[in-house]
């Protein structure tokens, strides 16, 4: 490089470290950017302690390029995490979903590394809204589980036990699309799981009818729904729903043995 001092120009050759650290040539495209970064990654790997690790932060446009370079330098087995950092509020761009996140890649140098547990204080407003119950024994607030979600997980788990799901998809209550084809399980609603498990005789007709009523009340178990709708369920209501859910669970578990 040329350096001007007092009207005179001096030429200085960059040493090896300066060449690696300051040769910013990525303006010529992605290839030169990755070549520049590749040299730096090798240097950083060599400077790391044997139990060291390194975080690299980048935008979504170059994530895949840098991930490939880091896999080659550090090894795929030493990739620990791809951390998605939400850096902006959700929004829609004019012709696409909003770009709201960056990525942080975490790699270790070898098969052992130091890890300092990351902790963050709870948001008091979030705790006040959603953890609206208090356990006198533990002296801590807690969040209730929505029984509809619990019931849906139970019934889906029972369906997934079947190695041959043909009877499931041919059941009378299985939901159909406009082409009269059975929808994939990921698109089923709770009412579909209830109907199909009854069709297959895993739960009784009365259990199906009670489960449908429970489905209608399931959202009110959630504190946010109670606040927004002005509904407040008593502990007796919740106890009743819980007993019903347990009875349905017993029927489903018995069907696994039949």
N, C-alpha and C positions, 0 to 999 in steps of 0.2 A: 504494500500500500504506500501511497505518496503522502507525506506530511509536510505542510508548509510551516516554517518557523522563521520569523524575521525577514520575510521576503525570499527566503531560500527554500528549496524543495528537497526533502530527503526521502529516500526510498527505503522502506523497512519490510523485510520478508516476515510474514506471520509464522510464528512457531507452530508446532503440531497442535497444542491445546487451543491456540487462537483460531486455527483453521477449523477445528471441530466446533468450537463454541460460537464463532461469530460469522461463519460463512452462510449467510441467509440468502439462499438462491431459489427458494420455493416459488418466487414470482413467475418462474418459467413453466409452472404446471405441477400436477400431482406427482409425476415421476421424480422431479427434483426435490419436491417437498419430502417425500418418503425417503429419498437417498440422504438428505440432510438429517432427517430425524433418526434414521437407522444408525448413523455414526454416533449420534448423541446417546441413543439407547445402549449401544455397546459400551460406551464410556461410563454411563451411569451404572450399568450392570457390574462392570469391573470395579467401580468405586464402592459399591454396596458391601456391607458386612455380610458374612455368610448367613446370618439370620435376618437380613434386611428385607424390606419390601418397598415398593414404589407405586405411587398413584400418578396417573397421567390424565389430565382433564382436557376434553376436546368437544367440539360441536358435532351434531349428528351427521354432517356431510362427510367427515373424514374418519368417523369411528371405525368403519370396516377396514380402511386402509391401515390405520395405526394398529388395530387389533391383529392384523396379519403380520405386521412387522414385529410386534411385541411377542407374538407366538414363536416367531423364528428366533428372536434374540434370547428370550427367557424360557421358552419351551411351553407347550400347551398345558402340560401338567402343573405348571407353576402359575397358571391363571387362577386367581382366587375369587374375584368378583367383577361384574360389570354393574356399576352403580349408576342408576338413573337419577339425575338431579333436576327436579322441576324448578326452573329458574324464572318462570313467568306464569301469570294467571292464565287459566283456560280461555281461549278465544278462537274465533274462526277467521282465517284469512279469506281473501276474496274467492279463490278457486281451489282451496285445499284446507285440510285441518291445520290449526295453528301449530307452529313450531315452538314448543314451550319447554324443551328439556335439553340438557347436555348430558354427556356420559363421562364417567370417571372409571378408568380401568385400573384394577389393583393386581399386581403381580409380585410374587416372591422370587428371591434369587435362587433358593434351593428348596429342599423338602422340609425345612423348618424355618419358622419366622416368628418374630415378636408380634403380639396382638394386644393392643390396648382397647378394652371394651368401650364402645361408644354409647354414651348415655345422654338423654335429653329430658329436661323437666317436662312433665305433663302440662298441657294447656288447661288452666283452671276452668275456663268457660266450657271447654269440651267435656271435662270430667263432670261438671255441674249438670250439664244437659243430658249426657248419655249414660253416666254412671250414677243413676238416681237412687240407688238402694245402698243401705249401709249395713255391714256385717258387724254386729256388736261383739262377736267373739274375736275377729281379726282386727277390729277397729279400722276397717278400710271400706271405701265405697266399691261397688261392683256393678257390672252391667248384666242385664238379663239377656238370655238367648231367646230369639224369636222362635216360638214353637213351630211355626210354619216352616222355617228354614231347617229346624231339627228334623221335622217329619219328612221333608223333601229329601234330605240327606239320607235318612234311614231307608226310604223306599227306593231311592236310586241305588244305594248300596246293595239292596236285596236284588234288584234287577241285574246289577253287574256281577253277581255271583253266578249267574247262569252262563255256562260256556256256550250254549246254543240259545240265542236270543230270538229265534224265529217265532216262538209262541208269543213273546212280548210284543213284537212289531205287528203280529197278525191279530192281536187282541182287539175286541170291539171298540174299546175306549181309546186306543192309540190314536193320537192326533194325525190328521192328514193335511197335505198341502193342496194347492189348487189342482194339481195333476192327480189327486187321489193317491199319492204316495205317502207312506208313513214318514213323519218328520224324524230327524236324528234326535237322540236323547237330549242333546244340548239345547234343543228348542222346546222341550216339553215344559208344561206348567205343572204346578202342584196338583191341580185337578186331574191332569192326565195320569200322573203317577198313582193317585188314589184309585181312579177308575180301572186302570190296567191291573193293579195288584188285586183288586176285587174280582176282575174277570178271571184271573188265574187262580182264584180261591185262596190267595195268601192272606187276605183279610175278609171278614164276614160282611154281609150287606149292611148290618147295623153299624159296624166299624166304619164302613165307607160313608154312610150318611152322617155319622158324628164327625168324621174327619173333614167332610165338606163344610160343616158348621164351624169347626175349628179353623179351617182355611179362611173363612170370612172374618174371623176375629184375630187372626194371627198378627196382623200389622199393629193392632192396638196393644200388643205386648211390648212393642218397641216404644221407648219413652219419647222419641221425637214425634211419632204419630199421635201419641196421647196429647202432647203439647199443642200440635198444630190443629187437632180436631176437638180439643177441649174435653177429651175423654179420660177418665181416671179409673182404671180397674183396681179392684180391691185385692187383697191377698187371697181371699176366698175364691175369687174368680180365677186367679192364676193357679191356685191349687187344684181347682176343678179341671182346667185345661191340662195341667201336668198329669193328672190321673188318667185322663183320656189318652194322652200321648203315650203313657206307659203301657196302657192296655193294648193299644195298636202295635207298639213295639214288641210286646210279648207274642202277639199273633204272627207278626212278621218273622220273628226269630224261630217260632215253632215250625213255620213253613219251610225253613232251611233244612230241617231234619226229616221232613216228609218225603 
